Structures are given as structure tokens and as C-alpha cells.
Amino acid sequence: MKESIYKTYDELSLFLNAETVAKVLGVSPSSGYELMHEQGFPSLRIGSRIVIPKEAFIRWVEEHTGGTA
């Protein structure tokens, strides 16, 4: 597993892309992209782009890790 370059959620922008999701989770960019297409993942389509609202991402991480991340 890769180490995340982010140390706090405050460092994240308001909306995340696949590359940022991968960096936060410490996974490959392709894994981040695949995750964005999973049912139940809080992605939002804007035209041809897919983004993730930061607050929804934080909630998703907390729900899937059993508490605060």
C-alpha cells in the first residue's frame, strides 16, 4: 500500500477527483478510478467529469472504517 501524502482532511479541496482519492487512500490511480464507479460511493457526475464532494468522501471513509479515519 502506498502512503498517503495527505495528513489531514483540511488539506483537501472541496471536490476530489480520482487521482486525489487514490492519493488519500494510498492506492493506485486505477484503483481510485474504479472505486469512483462503485455502487454506493459518493461520486457526482458533472458533464463528463466525475468528482467526489469532500464531506461525502469523509463520511464514506468513516462508515467503511468503523469510525474516524
All heavy atoms as a GROMACS GRO file, in nm:
protein
  543
    1MET      N    1   0.084  -0.118   0.000
    1MET     CA    2   0.000   0.000   0.000
    1MET      C    3   0.088   0.124   0.000
    1MET      O    4   0.187   0.131   0.070
    1MET     CB    5  -0.091   0.000   0.123
    1MET     CG    6  -0.176   0.125   0.132
    1MET     SD    7  -0.277   0.134   0.279
    1MET     CE    8  -0.425   0.060   0.219
    2LYS      N    9   0.050   0.220  -0.082
    2LYS     CA   10   0.122   0.346  -0.086
    2LYS      C   11   0.085   0.430   0.036
    2LYS      O   12  -0.024   0.417   0.089
    2LYS     CB   13   0.085   0.424  -0.212
    2LYS     CG   14   0.123   0.354  -0.340
    2LYS     CD   15   0.080   0.436  -0.458
    2LYS     CE   16   0.116   0.366  -0.587
    2LYS     NZ   17   0.078   0.444  -0.703
    3GLU      N   18   0.174   0.517   0.077
    3GLU     CA   19   0.145   0.606   0.190
    3GLU      C   20   0.077   0.731   0.137
    3GLU      O   21   0.118   0.787   0.034
    3GLU     CB   22   0.274   0.643   0.262
    3GLU     CG   23   0.248   0.728   0.385
    3GLU     CD   24   0.375   0.756   0.462
    3GLU    OE1   25   0.469   0.675   0.454
    3GLU    OE2   26   0.379   0.858   0.529
    4SER      N   27  -0.027   0.774   0.205
    4SER     CA   28  -0.098   0.895   0.165
    4SER      C   29  -0.010   1.017   0.185
    4SER      O   30   0.062   1.027   0.285
    4SER     CB   31  -0.226   0.910   0.248
    4SER     OG   32  -0.288   1.034   0.219
    5ILE      N   33  -0.016   1.110   0.091
    5ILE     CA   34   0.059   1.235   0.106
    5ILE      C   35  -0.017   1.334   0.192
    5ILE      O   36   0.038   1.434   0.236
    5ILE     CB   37   0.092   1.298  -0.031
    5ILE    CG1   38  -0.036   1.339  -0.104
    5ILE    CG2   39   0.178   1.203  -0.114
    5ILE    CD1   40  -0.010   1.427  -0.224
    6TYR      N   41  -0.145   1.307   0.217
    6TYR     CA   42  -0.229   1.396   0.297
    6TYR      C   43  -0.228   1.352   0.442
    6TYR      O   44  -0.239   1.234   0.472
    6TYR     CB   45  -0.373   1.397   0.244
    6TYR     CG   46  -0.382   1.449   0.104
    6TYR    CD1   47  -0.385   1.363  -0.004
    6TYR    CD2   48  -0.384   1.585   0.079
    6TYR    CE1   49  -0.392   1.411  -0.134
    6TYR    CE2   50  -0.391   1.635  -0.050
    6TYR     CZ   51  -0.395   1.547  -0.156
    6TYR     OH   52  -0.401   1.596  -0.285
    7LYS      N   53  -0.215   1.447   0.532
    7LYS     CA   54  -0.211   1.416   0.675
    7LYS      C   55  -0.342   1.451   0.745
    7LYS      O   56  -0.372   1.395   0.849
    7LYS     CB   57  -0.094   1.489   0.742
    7LYS     CG   58   0.041   1.453   0.682
    7LYS     CD   59   0.068   1.304   0.686
    7LYS     CE   60   0.199   1.268   0.618
    7LYS     NZ   61   0.208   1.129   0.581
    8THR      N   62  -0.419   1.546   0.689
    8THR     CA   63  -0.550   1.582   0.746
    8THR      C   64  -0.647   1.608   0.632
    8THR      O   65  -0.607   1.640   0.520
    8THR     CB   66  -0.544   1.709   0.834
    8THR    OG1   67  -0.518   1.822   0.752
    8THR    CG2   68  -0.438   1.697   0.943
    9TYR      N   69  -0.775   1.598   0.664
    9TYR     CA   70  -0.878   1.628   0.564
    9TYR      C   71  -0.879   1.775   0.526
    9TYR      O   72  -0.924   1.812   0.419
    9TYR     CB   73  -1.016   1.588   0.616
    9TYR     CG   74  -1.038   1.439   0.625
    9TYR    CD1   75  -1.085   1.381   0.742
    9TYR    CD2   76  -1.016   1.356   0.517
    9TYR    CE1   77  -1.108   1.245   0.750
    9TYR    CE2   78  -1.038   1.220   0.524
    9TYR     CZ   79  -1.084   1.164   0.641
    9TYR     OH   80  -1.108   1.030   0.649
   10ASP      N   81  -0.828   1.860   0.614
   10ASP     CA   82  -0.825   2.004   0.586
   10ASP      C   83  -0.741   2.037   0.463
   10ASP      O   84  -0.762   2.141   0.400
   10ASP     CB   85  -0.769   2.082   0.706
   10ASP     CG   86  -0.860   2.074   0.827
   10ASP    OD1   87  -0.983   2.056   0.809
   10ASP    OD2   88  -0.810   2.086   0.940
   11GLU      N   89  -0.649   1.950   0.427
   11GLU     CA   90  -0.562   1.973   0.312
   11GLU      C   91  -0.632   1.947   0.178
   11GLU      O   92  -0.580   1.983   0.074
   11GLU     CB   93  -0.438   1.883   0.321
   11GLU     CG   94  -0.352   1.910   0.442
   11GLU     CD   95  -0.238   1.811   0.453
   11GLU    OE1   96  -0.192   1.759   0.350
   11GLU    OE2   97  -0.195   1.785   0.566
   12LEU      N   98  -0.750   1.886   0.183
   12LEU     CA   99  -0.821   1.851   0.060
   12LEU      C  100  -0.903   1.966   0.007
   12LEU      O  101  -0.954   2.048   0.083
   12LEU     CB  102  -0.913   1.731   0.088
   12LEU     CG  103  -0.847   1.604   0.136
   12LEU    CD1  104  -0.953   1.501   0.172
   12LEU    CD2  105  -0.753   1.550   0.030
   13SER      N  106  -0.921   1.966  -0.125
   13SER     CA  107  -1.007   2.067  -0.188
   13SER      C  108  -1.153   2.027  -0.167
   13SER      O  109  -1.184   1.916  -0.123
   13SER     CB  110  -0.975   2.080  -0.336
   13SER     OG  111  -0.992   1.956  -0.400
   14LEU      N  112  -1.243   2.115  -0.201
   14LEU     CA  113  -1.386   2.094  -0.180
   14LEU      C  114  -1.439   1.973  -0.257
   14LEU      O  115  -1.524   1.900  -0.209
   14LEU     CB  116  -1.463   2.221  -0.220
   14LEU     CG  117  -1.610   2.227  -0.188
   14LEU    CD1  118  -1.634   2.209  -0.039
   14LEU    CD2  119  -1.667   2.360  -0.235
   15PHE      N  120  -1.387   1.952  -0.379
   15PHE     CA  121  -1.423   1.836  -0.461
   15PHE      C  122  -1.296   1.760  -0.497
   15PHE      O  123  -1.193   1.820  -0.526
   15PHE     CB  124  -1.496   1.880  -0.588
   15PHE     CG  125  -1.633   1.933  -0.561
   15PHE    CD1  126  -1.654   2.068  -0.541
   15PHE    CD2  127  -1.742   1.848  -0.552
   15PHE    CE1  128  -1.780   2.118  -0.514
   15PHE    CE2  129  -1.869   1.896  -0.525
   15PHE     CZ  130  -1.888   2.031  -0.506
   16LEU      N  131  -1.305   1.628  -0.497
   16LEU     CA  132  -1.190   1.542  -0.524
   16LEU      C  133  -1.208   1.472  -0.658
   16LEU      O  134  -1.320   1.443  -0.699
   16LEU     CB  135  -1.177   1.436  -0.414
   16LEU     CG  136  -1.189   1.484  -0.270
   16LEU    CD1  137  -1.185   1.366  -0.175
   16LEU    CD2  138  -1.083   1.585  -0.237
   17ASN      N  139  -1.096   1.443  -0.724
   17ASN     CA  140  -1.100   1.363  -0.846
   17ASN      C  141  -1.040   1.226  -0.817
   17ASN      O  142  -0.998   1.198  -0.704
   17ASN     CB  143  -1.028   1.435  -0.960
   17ASN     CG  144  -0.882   1.462  -0.930
   17ASN    OD1  145  -0.822   1.398  -0.844
   17ASN    ND2  146  -0.823   1.556  -1.000
   18ALA      N  147  -1.034   1.139  -0.916
   18ALA     CA  148  -0.986   1.002  -0.896
   18ALA      C  149  -0.841   1.001  -0.846
   18ALA      O  150  -0.805   0.921  -0.759
   18ALA     CB  151  -0.997   0.922  -1.026
   19GLU      N  152  -0.759   1.088  -0.898
   19GLU     CA  153  -0.619   1.093  -0.858
   19GLU      C  154  -0.605   1.130  -0.710
   19GLU      O  155  -0.528   1.068  -0.636
   19GLU     CB  156  -0.544   1.195  -0.945
   19GLU     CG  157  -0.397   1.205  -0.911
   19GLU     CD  158  -0.324   1.306  -0.998
   19GLU    OE1  159  -0.379   1.350  -1.100
   19GLU    OE2  160  -0.211   1.341  -0.961
   20THR      N  161  -0.683   1.228  -0.666
   20THR     CA  162  -0.678   1.270  -0.526
   20THR      C  163  -0.731   1.161  -0.434
   20THR      O  164  -0.673   1.133  -0.328
   20THR     CB  165  -0.755   1.401  -0.505
   20THR    OG1  166  -0.704   1.501  -0.593
   20THR    CG2  167  -0.742   1.450  -0.362
   21VAL      N  168  -0.842   1.098  -0.473
   21VAL     CA  169  -0.898   0.988  -0.394
   21VAL      C  170  -0.792   0.879  -0.376
   21VAL      O  171  -0.770   0.828  -0.266
   21VAL     CB  172  -1.025   0.931  -0.460
   21VAL    CG1  173  -1.064   0.798  -0.398
   21VAL    CG2  174  -1.139   1.030  -0.448
   22ALA      N  175  -0.722   0.845  -0.483
   22ALA     CA  176  -0.618   0.742  -0.477
   22ALA      C  177  -0.506   0.784  -0.382
   22ALA      O  178  -0.459   0.702  -0.301
   22ALA     CB  179  -0.564   0.714  -0.617
   23LYS      N  180  -0.464   0.909  -0.390
   23LYS     CA  181  -0.356   0.957  -0.304
   23LYS      C  182  -0.398   0.955  -0.157
   23LYS      O  183  -0.319   0.917  -0.070
   23LYS     CB  184  -0.313   1.097  -0.345
   23LYS     CG  185  -0.234   1.100  -0.474
   23LYS     CD  186  -0.196   1.240  -0.511
   23LYS     CE  187  -0.120   1.243  -0.643
   23LYS     NZ  188  -0.089   1.380  -0.686
   24VAL      N  189  -0.521   0.996  -0.129
   24VAL     CA  190  -0.570   0.997   0.010
   24VAL      C  191  -0.574   0.855   0.066
   24VAL      O  192  -0.535   0.831   0.180
   24VAL     CB  193  -0.709   1.063   0.018
   24VAL    CG1  194  -0.771   1.042   0.156
   24VAL    CG2  195  -0.701   1.211  -0.014
   25LEU      N  196  -0.622   0.762  -0.013
   25LEU     CA  197  -0.638   0.624   0.033
   25LEU      C  198  -0.509   0.543   0.024
   25LEU      O  199  -0.501   0.433   0.078
   25LEU     CB  200  -0.749   0.555  -0.046
   25LEU     CG  201  -0.889   0.614  -0.028
   25LEU    CD1  202  -0.988   0.543  -0.119
   25LEU    CD2  203  -0.933   0.608   0.117
   26GLY      N  204  -0.410   0.596  -0.047
   26GLY     CA  205  -0.283   0.525  -0.062
   26GLY      C  206  -0.292   0.407  -0.156
   26GLY      O  207  -0.231   0.303  -0.134
   27VAL      N  208  -0.374   0.423  -0.262
   27VAL     CA  209  -0.390   0.316  -0.362
   27VAL      C  210  -0.348   0.369  -0.498
   27VAL      O  211  -0.322   0.488  -0.515
   27VAL     CB  212  -0.535   0.263  -0.365
   27VAL    CG1  213  -0.574   0.204  -0.231
   27VAL    CG2  214  -0.633   0.372  -0.405
   28SER      N  215  -0.346   0.281  -0.596
   28SER     CA  216  -0.308   0.322  -0.731
   28SER      C  217  -0.416   0.410  -0.793
   28SER      O  218  -0.533   0.402  -0.754
   28SER     CB  219  -0.287   0.199  -0.820
   28SER     OG  220  -0.411   0.136  -0.845
   29PRO      N  221  -0.379   0.494  -0.889
   29PRO     CA  222  -0.479   0.577  -0.956
   29PRO      C  223  -0.591   0.495  -1.020
   29PRO      O  224  -0.708   0.533  -1.016
   29PRO     CB  225  -0.398   0.651  -1.063
   29PRO     CG  226  -0.261   0.658  -1.005
   29PRO     CD  227  -0.243   0.527  -0.932
   30SER      N  228  -0.558   0.378  -1.076
   30SER     CA  229  -0.662   0.296  -1.138
   30SER      C  230  -0.759   0.243  -1.032
   30SER      O  231  -0.879   0.234  -1.057
   30SER     CB  232  -0.602   0.180  -1.218
   30SER     OG  233  -0.526   0.096  -1.135
   31SER      N  234  -0.709   0.212  -0.912
   31SER     CA  235  -0.798   0.168  -0.804
   31SER      C  236  -0.889   0.282  -0.758
   31SER      O  237  -1.006   0.259  -0.728
   31SER     CB  238  -0.717   0.117  -0.685
   31SER     OG  239  -0.648   0.000  -0.719
   32GLY      N  240  -0.836   0.403  -0.755
   32GLY     CA  241  -0.918   0.519  -0.720
   32GLY      C  242  -1.028   0.541  -0.821
   32GLY      O  243  -1.143   0.569  -0.786
   33TYR      N  244  -0.994   0.525  -0.948
   33TYR     CA  245  -1.093   0.542  -1.054
   33TYR      C  246  -1.201   0.434  -1.046
   33TYR      O  247  -1.320   0.462  -1.059
   33TYR     CB  248  -1.023   0.538  -1.190
   33TYR     CG  249  -1.114   0.567  -1.306
   33TYR    CD1  250  -1.153   0.697  -1.336
   33TYR    CD2  251  -1.162   0.464  -1.386
   33TYR    CE1  252  -1.238   0.724  -1.442
   33TYR    CE2  253  -1.246   0.490  -1.492
   33TYR     CZ  254  -1.284   0.620  -1.520
   33TYR     OH  255  -1.369   0.646  -1.624
   34GLU      N  256  -1.160   0.311  -1.022
   34GLU     CA  257  -1.257   0.201  -1.009
   34GLU      C  258  -1.351   0.226  -0.891
   34GLU      O  259  -1.471   0.202  -0.901
   34GLU     CB  260  -1.184   0.068  -0.989
   34GLU     CG  261  -1.120   0.015  -1.114
   34GLU     CD  262  -1.046  -0.116  -1.089
   34GLU    OE1  263  -1.089  -0.192  -0.999
   34GLU    OE2  264  -0.947  -0.141  -1.158
   35LEU      N  265  -1.297   0.272  -0.781
   35LEU     CA  266  -1.378   0.299  -0.662
   35LEU      C  267  -1.485   0.403  -0.690
   35LEU      O  268  -1.598   0.392  -0.644
   35LEU     CB  269  -1.287   0.346  -0.548
   35LEU     CG  270  -1.354   0.374  -0.414
   35LEU    CD1  271  -1.424   0.250  -0.361
   35LEU    CD2  272  -1.252   0.424  -0.315
   36MET      N  273  -1.451   0.503  -0.770
   36MET     CA  274  -1.547   0.609  -0.803
   36MET      C  275  -1.667   0.555  -0.879
   36MET      O  276  -1.772   0.618  -0.882
   36MET     CB  277  -1.478   0.719  -0.884
   36MET     CG  278  -1.379   0.798  -0.802
   36MET     SD  279  -1.290   0.919  -0.901
   36MET     CE  280  -1.420   1.031  -0.947
   37HIS      N  281  -1.654   0.438  -0.940
   37HIS     CA  282  -1.764   0.378  -1.016
   37HIS      C  283  -1.841   0.272  -0.936
   37HIS      O  284  -1.934   0.212  -0.987
   37HIS     CB  285  -1.711   0.316  -1.146
   37HIS     CG  286  -1.671   0.421  -1.245
   37HIS    ND1  287  -1.546   0.480  -1.244
   37HIS    CD2  288  -1.739   0.480  -1.345
   37HIS    CE1  289  -1.541   0.570  -1.342
   37HIS    NE2  290  -1.656   0.572  -1.405
   38GLU      N  291  -1.799   0.249  -0.812
   38GLU     CA  292  -1.866   0.151  -0.728
   38GLU      C  293  -2.002   0.204  -0.682
   38GLU      O  294  -2.016   0.322  -0.650
   38GLU     CB  295  -1.782   0.121  -0.603
   38GLU     CG  296  -1.655   0.045  -0.630
   38GLU     CD  297  -1.679  -0.103  -0.649
   38GLU    OE1  298  -1.767  -0.159  -0.581
   38GLU    OE2  299  -1.608  -0.161  -0.733
   39GLN      N  300  -2.099   0.114  -0.675
   39GLN     CA  301  -2.231   0.148  -0.621
   39GLN      C  302  -2.214   0.191  -0.476
   39GLN      O  303  -2.144   0.126  -0.399
   39GLN     CB  304  -2.322   0.026  -0.629
   39GLN     CG  305  -2.458   0.049  -0.572
   39GLN     CD  306  -2.564   0.057  -0.678
   39GLN    OE1  307  -2.538   0.022  -0.792
   39GLN    NE2  308  -2.680   0.101  -0.642
   40GLY      N  309  -2.275   0.302  -0.438
   40GLY     CA  310  -2.269   0.349  -0.300
   40GLY      C  311  -2.155   0.446  -0.272
   40GLY      O  312  -2.152   0.506  -0.165
   41PHE      N  313  -2.061   0.459  -0.365
   41PHE     CA  314  -1.954   0.557  -0.346
   41PHE      C  315  -2.009   0.694  -0.382
   41PHE      O  316  -2.079   0.709  -0.483
   41PHE     CB  317  -1.832   0.522  -0.432
   41PHE     CG  318  -1.711   0.602  -0.397
   41PHE    CD1  319  -1.638   0.572  -0.283
   41PHE    CD2  320  -1.671   0.708  -0.475
   41PHE    CE1  321  -1.526   0.645  -0.249
   41PHE    CE2  322  -1.559   0.782  -0.443
   41PHE     CZ  323  -1.485   0.751  -0.329
   42PRO      N  324  -1.980   0.797  -0.303
   42PRO     CA  325  -2.045   0.928  -0.320
   42PRO      C  326  -1.991   1.013  -0.434
   42PRO      O  327  -1.942   1.123  -0.415
   42PRO     CB  328  -2.018   0.996  -0.185
   42PRO     CG  329  -1.887   0.940  -0.142
   42PRO     CD  330  -1.891   0.796  -0.187
   43SER      N  331  -1.998   0.962  -0.555
   43SER     CA  332  -1.949   1.038  -0.670
   43SER      C  333  -2.060   1.121  -0.732
   43SER      O  334  -2.178   1.092  -0.718
   43SER     CB  335  -1.889   0.944  -0.774
   43SER     OG  336  -1.985   0.852  -0.818
   44LEU      N  337  -2.020   1.226  -0.799
   44LEU     CA  338  -2.112   1.320  -0.861
   44LEU      C  339  -2.063   1.346  -1.003
   44LEU      O  340  -1.946   1.379  -1.024
   44LEU     CB  341  -2.111   1.450  -0.780
   44LEU     CG  342  -2.188   1.569  -0.830
   44LEU    CD1  343  -2.338   1.539  -0.828
   44LEU    CD2  344  -2.159   1.689  -0.742
   45ARG      N  345  -2.150   1.326  -1.101
   45ARG     CA  346  -2.112   1.350  -1.241
   45ARG      C  347  -2.148   1.492  -1.278
   45ARG      O  348  -2.260   1.537  -1.260
   45ARG     CB  349  -2.182   1.251  -1.332
   45ARG     CG  350  -2.136   1.262  -1.477
   45ARG     CD  351  -2.193   1.153  -1.564
   45ARG     NE  352  -2.144   1.020  -1.529
   45ARG     CZ  353  -2.030   0.968  -1.572
   45ARG    NH1  354  -1.952   1.038  -1.650
   45ARG    NH2  355  -1.995   0.847  -1.539
   46ILE      N  356  -2.048   1.564  -1.330
   46ILE     CA  357  -2.067   1.700  -1.381
   46ILE      C  358  -2.019   1.698  -1.525
   46ILE      O  359  -1.899   1.697  -1.551
   46ILE     CB  360  -1.990   1.804  -1.298
   46ILE    CG1  361  -2.034   1.798  -1.152
   46ILE    CG2  362  -2.009   1.943  -1.356
   46ILE    CD1  363  -1.957   1.888  -1.060
   47GLY      N  364  -2.113   1.692  -1.617
   47GLY     CA  365  -2.077   1.675  -1.758
   47GLY      C  366  -2.009   1.540  -1.774
   47GLY      O  367  -2.062   1.438  -1.735
   48SER      N  368  -1.888   1.541  -1.827
   48SER     CA  369  -1.814   1.416  -1.845
   48SER      C  370  -1.721   1.385  -1.728
   48SER      O  371  -1.658   1.280  -1.724
   48SER     CB  372  -1.733   1.421  -1.975
   48SER     OG  373  -1.638   1.525  -1.966
   49ARG      N  374  -1.713   1.478  -1.632
   49ARG     CA  375  -1.624   1.458  -1.516
   49ARG      C  376  -1.698   1.392  -1.401
   49ARG      O  377  -1.817   1.412  -1.383
   49ARG     CB  378  -1.571   1.593  -1.467
   49ARG     CG  379  -1.476   1.658  -1.564
   49ARG     CD  380  -1.409   1.778  -1.502
   49ARG     NE  381  -1.326   1.734  -1.390
   49ARG     CZ  382  -1.304   1.807  -1.282
   49ARG    NH1  383  -1.357   1.925  -1.269
   49ARG    NH2  384  -1.227   1.761  -1.185
   50ILE      N  385  -1.624   1.317  -1.323
   50ILE     CA  386  -1.678   1.260  -1.200
   50ILE      C  387  -1.596   1.318  -1.085
   50ILE      O  388  -1.473   1.311  -1.087
   50ILE     CB  389  -1.667   1.106  -1.199
   50ILE    CG1  390  -1.746   1.046  -1.314
   50ILE    CG2  391  -1.718   1.051  -1.065
   50ILE    CD1  392  -1.730   0.896  -1.328
   51VAL      N  393  -1.664   1.376  -0.988
   51VAL     CA  394  -1.598   1.433  -0.872
   51VAL      C  395  -1.665   1.380  -0.746
   51VAL      O  396  -1.777   1.326  -0.751
   51VAL     CB  397  -1.601   1.588  -0.873
   51VAL    CG1  398  -1.523   1.643  -0.990
   51VAL    CG2  399  -1.744   1.640  -0.874
   52ILE      N  400  -1.597   1.394  -0.634
   52ILE     CA  401  -1.650   1.350  -0.507
   52ILE      C  402  -1.648   1.468  -0.412
   52ILE      O  403  -1.541   1.526  -0.387
   52ILE     CB  404  -1.564   1.235  -0.447
   52ILE    CG1  405  -1.568   1.112  -0.537
   52ILE    CG2  406  -1.614   1.196  -0.310
   52ILE    CD1  407  -1.463   1.113  -0.639
   53PRO      N  408  -1.763   1.505  -0.357
   53PRO     CA  409  -1.764   1.612  -0.256
   53PRO      C  410  -1.682   1.568  -0.134
   53PRO      O  411  -1.695   1.455  -0.086
   53PRO     CB  412  -1.912   1.628  -0.220
   53PRO     CG  413  -1.986   1.569  -0.338
   53PRO     CD  414  -1.898   1.459  -0.390
   54LYS      N  415  -1.596   1.655  -0.088
   54LYS     CA  416  -1.505   1.624   0.023
   54LYS      C  417  -1.579   1.570   0.145
   54LYS      O  418  -1.540   1.468   0.202
   54LYS     CB  419  -1.426   1.750   0.060
   54LYS     CG  420  -1.338   1.737   0.181
   54LYS     CD  421  -1.259   1.865   0.198
   54LYS     CE  422  -1.250   1.911   0.338
   54LYS     NZ  423  -1.162   2.029   0.352
   55GLU      N  424  -1.685   1.637   0.187
   55GLU     CA  425  -1.757   1.595   0.308
   55GLU      C  426  -1.821   1.457   0.290
   55GLU      O  427  -1.821   1.376   0.383
   55GLU     CB  428  -1.862   1.699   0.347
   55GLU     CG  429  -1.801   1.834   0.387
   55GLU     CD  430  -1.703   1.825   0.503
   55GLU    OE1  431  -1.727   1.746   0.597
   55GLU    OE2  432  -1.600   1.894   0.498
   56ALA      N  433  -1.873   1.429   0.172
   56ALA     CA  434  -1.932   1.298   0.145
   56ALA      C  435  -1.824   1.190   0.146
   56ALA      O  436  -1.846   1.078   0.194
   56ALA     CB  437  -2.006   1.299   0.012
   57PHE      N  438  -1.707   1.222   0.094
   57PHE     CA  439  -1.595   1.128   0.096
   57PHE      C  440  -1.552   1.097   0.239
   57PHE      O  441  -1.531   0.980   0.274
   57PHE     CB  442  -1.477   1.186   0.016
   57PHE     CG  443  -1.353   1.101   0.021
   57PHE    CD1  444  -1.348   0.980  -0.045
   57PHE    CD2  445  -1.242   1.143   0.092
   57PHE    CE1  446  -1.234   0.901  -0.041
   57PHE    CE2  447  -1.128   1.065   0.097
   57PHE     CZ  448  -1.123   0.944   0.030
   58ILE      N  449  -1.543   1.199   0.323
   58ILE     CA  450  -1.504   1.179   0.462
   58ILE      C  451  -1.606   1.088   0.532
   58ILE      O  452  -1.568   0.994   0.603
   58ILE     CB  453  -1.490   1.314   0.536
   58ILE    CG1  454  -1.372   1.392   0.478
   58ILE    CG2  455  -1.475   1.293   0.686
   58ILE    CD1  456  -1.365   1.537   0.523
   59ARG      N  457  -1.734   1.113   0.510
   59ARG     CA  458  -1.839   1.027   0.570
   59ARG      C  459  -1.825   0.884   0.521
   59ARG      O  460  -1.836   0.789   0.598
   59ARG     CB  461  -1.978   1.081   0.537
   59ARG     CG  462  -2.023   1.194   0.627
   59ARG     CD  463  -2.172   1.223   0.610
   59ARG     NE  464  -2.213   1.250   0.474
   59ARG     CZ  465  -2.204   1.369   0.414
   59ARG    NH1  466  -2.156   1.472   0.479
   59ARG    NH2  467  -2.244   1.384   0.289
   60TRP      N  468  -1.801   0.867   0.390
   60TRP     CA  469  -1.786   0.733   0.333
   60TRP      C  470  -1.669   0.660   0.398
   60TRP      O  471  -1.681   0.542   0.436
   60TRP     CB  472  -1.766   0.742   0.182
   60TRP     CG  473  -1.757   0.610   0.114
   60TRP    CD1  474  -1.859   0.534   0.066
   60TRP    CD2  475  -1.637   0.535   0.090
   60TRP    NE1  476  -1.811   0.417   0.013
   60TRP    CE2  477  -1.674   0.415   0.026
   60TRP    CE3  478  -1.502   0.558   0.116
   60TRP    CZ2  479  -1.582   0.319  -0.012
   60TRP    CZ3  480  -1.410   0.461   0.078
   60TRP    CH2  481  -1.450   0.344   0.014
   61VAL      N  482  -1.555   0.726   0.413
   61VAL     CA  483  -1.438   0.665   0.476
   61VAL      C  484  -1.472   0.624   0.619
   61VAL      O  485  -1.443   0.512   0.661
   61VAL     CB  486  -1.316   0.760   0.473
   61VAL    CG1  487  -1.205   0.708   0.563
   61VAL    CG2  488  -1.266   0.780   0.330
   62GLU      N  489  -1.535   0.713   0.694
   62GLU     CA  490  -1.569   0.683   0.833
   62GLU      C  491  -1.666   0.565   0.843
   62GLU      O  492  -1.650   0.479   0.930
   62GLU     CB  493  -1.625   0.807   0.902
   62GLU     CG  494  -1.518   0.913   0.924
   62GLU     CD  495  -1.570   1.043   0.980
   62GLU    OE1  496  -1.695   1.062   0.987
   62GLU    OE2  497  -1.486   1.126   1.017
   63GLU      N  498  -1.765   0.559   0.753
   63GLU     CA  499  -1.860   0.449   0.754
   63GLU      C  500  -1.794   0.316   0.720
   63GLU      O  501  -1.835   0.211   0.770
   63GLU     CB  502  -1.973   0.476   0.654
   63GLU     CG  503  -2.067   0.587   0.696
   63GLU     CD  504  -2.161   0.629   0.585
   63GLU    OE1  505  -2.158   0.568   0.476
   63GLU    OE2  506  -2.238   0.724   0.607
   64HIS      N  507  -1.691   0.320   0.638
   64HIS     CA  508  -1.626   0.196   0.593
   64HIS      C  509  -1.503   0.158   0.674
   64HIS      O  510  -1.439   0.056   0.645
   64HIS     CB  511  -1.593   0.206   0.444
   64HIS     CG  512  -1.715   0.198   0.359
   64HIS    ND1  513  -1.795   0.307   0.334
   64HIS    CD2  514  -1.774   0.094   0.297
   64HIS    CE1  515  -1.896   0.269   0.259
   64HIS    NE2  516  -1.886   0.140   0.235
   65THR      N  517  -1.470   0.239   0.773
   65THR     CA  518  -1.356   0.205   0.860
   65THR      C  519  -1.398   0.189   1.005
   65THR      O  520  -1.315   0.168   1.090
   65THR     CB  521  -1.245   0.312   0.851
   65THR    OG1  522  -1.298   0.439   0.891
   65THR    CG2  523  -1.188   0.320   0.712
   66GLY      N  524  -1.527   0.202   1.030
   66GLY     CA  525  -1.577   0.182   1.166
   66GLY      C  526  -1.555   0.299   1.258
   66GLY      O  527  -1.552   0.285   1.378
   67GLY      N  528  -1.536   0.417   1.204
   67GLY     CA  529  -1.518   0.536   1.287
   67GLY      C  530  -1.435   0.639   1.216
   67GLY      O  531  -1.430   0.643   1.095
   68THR      N  532  -1.370   0.723   1.293
   68THR     CA  533  -1.290   0.830   1.234
   68THR      C  534  -1.166   0.772   1.169
   68THR      O  535  -1.108   0.674   1.215
   68THR     CB  536  -1.248   0.934   1.339
   68THR    OG1  537  -1.174   0.867   1.442
   68THR    CG2  538  -1.368   1.002   1.399
   69ALA      N  539  -1.128   0.834   1.059
   69ALA     CA  540  -1.011   0.786   0.985
   69ALA      C  541  -0.892   0.872   1.016
   69ALA      O  542  -0.899   0.977   1.067
   69ALA     CB  543  -1.039   0.788   0.836
   0.00000   0.00000   0.00000
